[in-house]
Amino acid sequence: MTLEAQFQITRNRFVEICKPLATEDYSVQPAIFVSPPKWHLAHTTWFFEQFVLCKYVSNYKVFNADFAYLFNSYYNNAGSRVLRPNRGLMTRPSVQEVYQYRAYIDEQIGLFLKSNPSEEACKVLELGIQHEQQHQELFYYDITYILGNQPTFPAIQNNLELKPVQPAATFVNIPEGLYKIGHEGTGFCYDNELGRHQVFLEEFDICNQLVSNGEFLQFIEAGGYNNFNLWHAEGWDYIQQHAIQAPMYWHQIEGVWHQYTLDGFAPIDKNKPVMHVSFYEAFAFAEWKQMRLPTEFEWEVAANKFSYGQLWEWTNSAYLPYPNFSKAPGALGEYNGKFMINQMVLRGASVATVANHSRNTYRNFFHPDMRWQFAGIRLVK
């Protein structure tokens, strides 16, 4: 597929997945870690303007000089910006103007691609496409939180379907040995996947299935959230402080556990994989099962032995650089490297991940308390 086709497909997809929204949905920010849909639409557009058009197109005319301040995210090298907690305060620019901005940038990128751009410029454009695909997944996390914290738990049209966990779970044996970790080849990858290197792994057995809602319900009913012996001290303090007794979006109504998804509010399906759990909860569940979470290296080595892609999967690995990791100069060097502290690695993909966006070397990462992302649990023994 050509770079132009990839760009057009990605840009059109974001518009399509936003069609079920009401205008009022676009600007809401109910929590600091949630970004309004309007902000996502504009930020991904600004990325192409800032890092492609402004740099590689002579005499380029920006759409609106204020947008660099309004829609920069965390790129200190790109200038000042609206603070993250204040993204939901922006009723202006309007949703209509943001879509006009997207149309303007799409046209300009189309002209740019016809000008025989340099290999360097094309690589930045490809990064922008991958960046927008990441934000399309974040959009699903955020709109679930926005609608899942409204009194009526509204449903919206979506194509996110979790498959049931198969009842005959088995454990796959991986022998001890030296294994190669990290990306190789000429296809796209992020800088945090580079630095291919060897690791030694002890023998382990990894489950071919994710943990189900039914299994996690057993953990709840066994008092898992009230047994401090199962938790890291930090995790125990966190669930006590926030009165957490179940996965995010679970609600007990007249003794029956219900769950909110974008399909609406309904009793939990015990056969579906449990999701919206933090690393703290995943670790405690593994302790209760007298098992553990895989390391990210174990997960990568074993990934061809099972099916993944339903939910991102917590690993027991801190997010750290690989050997010989190097950051790009300037703002693009801020993309991954500066977050390599106090984060845990997740592997795989989810039903909200854009097709072909993930690979077995992909390293997602979140702080261990985060639950709003589409994350689940796979066990090792």
N, C-alpha and C positions, 0 to 999 in steps of 0.2 A: 504494500500500500504506500502511496506517495505521502510525503510530509504534508502536502496541501490537503489531501483527503483525510488524513488523521486529524488535522486541525479542524476541518469543517465538521467532521463527525463528532468530535469532542465538544465543540462549541454548540452544535445543534442539540446534543443530548442534554446539556444543562438546561436549555430552554424547555425542552420536552418534559423533563422530570419536575420542573417548577409549575407546569400548567395546572395541576390540581390545587394550587394554593389560591387562597383569597388574598386580595391586596393587603388586608390587615395582617396576614401572616408574615409578610416580607421583612418587617422592621423590628420584630420582637426579640428581646434578649433576656430571658428569665434567669440566667446564671452567667457568671463571669466566663466560664469555659464554653459557653454557647455563643455562636456568631449568627446574626440574622441572615436569612437567605439573601436579602438584597446586598448585604456586605460581601458574601461569597461571590455573587455574580459580578460585582464591581471589582473586587480584589483580584480575581483571576484575570480580569480584563486589564487592569492596571499592570499586572505582571508582564504581559506582552508589550504594553506601551512603554513601560519603564526599561525593560531589559532587552527588548528587540528593536522597537521602532525608534526610541530616543537615541539609542546607541548606534544603530546601523543605517538609519535613513537620514540623509542630509536634508536640512531645512524642514524636518518633520514638525507639524503643528499639533500640539497636544489638544485633546478634546476640551479639557477644563483644567486650568492650572491648580485648582483646589483639590482635585481628586487624588493627587499624589499624597497629600496630607491626610485625606479622609480614608484612603483605602490601602495604604501601606500596612503591613502586618507587624513584622518584627525586624525588618531590615534597617539596622542603624546606619549602615553605609548609604542608604537611599534617602536619608533625611528624617525629619520629625514626622510624627503621626498622631492620630487620635488614639488615646489609651484604650486597650482592649475592653475594659469594663464599660466603656462609653459608646461602643458601637451601636447599641440599641437606642441611643438618644437621638440618632440622626433620622428625622423624618424627611429631611432634604439632603441630597437630591431625591426626587421622587423615583418610584419604581419605573415609571415611564422613561425618565431621563437615563436611568441606569441601562435600560434596554437600548436606548438610543446610543449610549456610550459603547455597548457591546457591538452594535451594528457598525458603528464608525471604525472601531478597531478591527473588526472582521474584514471590512473593506480594505483597510490600510495594510493588513497582513497579506491579503490576497494580492495586492499590488506589489508588495515587497517580495513575495515568492516568485513573481514573474520577472524580477530584476536580476536573476541569477545570483542569489546571495552567497556569501562565503560559507565554507564548511563550519567555521566557528559560529557564525550567526545561526545556521541551521541547527546546530547542537543546542544552542540556547533556546531556540524555538521549540525543539523537541522536549527540553526540560519544562518549558511552559505548558506544553500539552499534558505531560505527566503530572505537573503541579495542579492543573485544573481537574484532572481525573481524581486526584487526592481530595480536592475540595468538593467534588460531587459526592464522594462517600461521606465526607464530613457534613455535608448538607443533610443527608439522611439521618445522621446521628442527631443533628441539631433540630430538625423539624420534628423528630420523634420526641425530643425533650420539650419542645415548644408546645406541641399538641398533647403530649402525655401529662402535662401539668395544667391542663384546662379542665374545668369541672365536668364537661360532657364527654371527655375522651373521644374527640372526633376522629373518624377514619378518613383517609384520603387514598385515592387510586395509587397503586404502586406495583412494582414487579419483584418484590422481595419475598421469596418463599423459602422458608427453612424446611428441609426434608426431615422426616422422623429418623431418630437414631435406631439402627437395626438392633433387634433384641439379642442376637448372638454375638456379643462383643468378644473379641479374642485379643491376645497380646502377641505382638510380633517380636521375635528375638533378634537383637542386633549384637553381633560378636564384638569383643574387644579388638582394638586395633588403631592404626593411624589412618586418619581420614582428612581429605582436603575440604576446606570450608571457604566459602566466598564465591563471588561471581567470576566466571570466565567466559570468554567469547566476545563477539563484537556487538551483541545486542545491547539495548539501553539498560543501564542500572544506575542506582544512586551511588554517590561517593562512599556512603557508609557500608556498601557491600564489597568494596574493593580492598585489596590486600589479601589475596587468596593465600591461605596458609594451612599448615598441618596441625591437627589436634589429636591427642590420644584419648580414646574413650574406653572406659570399662564396659564390660558386657551389660546390657540392659534389655528390658522388655517394655514395649510401648503399646498402648491400647490402640486398636484400629478404629475406635469410635470416640466421639465426644461424650462428655457426661450429659445425661438427660435431665429434664425438669423433674421427672419422677425420682431419680437418684438424689437430686439436690433437695427435693422435698423431704426425703428420708433424713437427710442431714439436719434440716430445720426441725423436724419433729423429734429428733434425737437430742435436741438442745444444743446444736452446734454453735449457734450464735451466743450462747450463754456459758460456754466452756472455755475459759481463758487459756487452758492448756493447749488448745489447738492453734492459737493465734500468735503471730509476731507481736511483740509489745506495742509497736507502732500501730499495727492493724487493730489490736484490741482497743487501744485508746481511741482510734478513729471511729470504730463502730459504736463505742460507748458515747462519744461526744455527739454523734449524729443519729443516735437511736436507730441504727440499722439492724433489721431482723430478717431481711429477705433480699433477693436481687432487686435492682432498680425496676420500677414499673410493676412490681408484684403488690397486690392489695388483697387482704383477707376480708371477704364479705360473708357474714353469717356462717363462719367456719369454713368457707371454701376459698381457696386461693385463686385469684384472677390476675390476668396480665394484660397490660396495654401494649399493643403494637400498632403500626400504621393501618392495620386491618380493623382496628377497633379494640374494645374491651371485652374480654371473654375469659371463662375458666381456663387455667393453664392446661396445655396439652402435655401430658406426662411423657409422651414419646418424642417430643421435640428437644433439641439440645438446649441446655440452660444458657442464657445469655445475660448481658448487662451485669456481670459480676466483676469486682475489682481483683487485683492481684492478691490483696489480703484475703478475700473470700475464697479464691481459687486455692491458695496455700492451705487455708484452714480445712477446706473440704478434703484436700489430698491427705492432710494429717489424719483426719477422721477416718479415711479409707485405709490408713496405714500404707500409703503410697506417697508419691511425690510428683511434682511437675517436671517435665523434661527441661534440660538446658537447651539453649538455642542451637548448640552444635548437635546435640542428640536429635533434636527435631529435624534439622536440615538433613542429617545423614539418613534418617528413617523416613523422610517425606515421600519417597517413591514406593513405600510399602503400604500406604493407606491413602484414602481420598481426603483431601482438605479443600477448604474454600467456603464452607458454611459460615464459620465465625473465625475471627482472629483468635489465636490460641496463646494464652499466657505461657511464658517460659520462666524458668528460675534463673535467668541470666540478666545481669545489669547491662544497660546500654553503654558500651564502651567502644573505643576505636579499635579496628583491626591493626595488625602490624603494618607499618609504613603508610598509615592513613594520612592523607594530606587534603587540606582545604583549598578550594579555588580562591583566588584573590578577590577582594571587594565584597559586595553584597551577596553574591551567589555562594560565597564561602560560608555564609551564615545559615545556609539551608538546613544542615544536619549537625555539623560538628559542635556547635555551641550548646546543644541539648544533651551532650553525653555526660550527664550527671543526674543522679536521683530519678532515673527512669528505668523501667523494666522492658525487656524486648518481648514483642508478640510476633508470631510467625503465621504464615498462611495467607488468608484472604477472608472476605465475608461475602454474603449475598448482596451487599451494597457496593462491593468493589467492582470497578469497571472491568469488563472482560479483557483478558490479556494484560492487565495492569500488574498482577502479582507474579511471583516466581518463588522457587524454593529457597532462594538466597535473600529474599526481601526481608528487611528488618524494620518492622513497625515498632513504635515505642510510646509508652505513656507512663505517667507517674502511677505508682501502685494503688492510689486511692480512686483512680478514675473508673467509672462504671457506665458512662453514657455511650461509649463506643460498642460496636457489635463484637463482643469478646466472649469466649467460652473456655472450656477446660478439657484437656487431654491428659491422662495419667500415665505414669511410668512406675514400674516396680522392679 
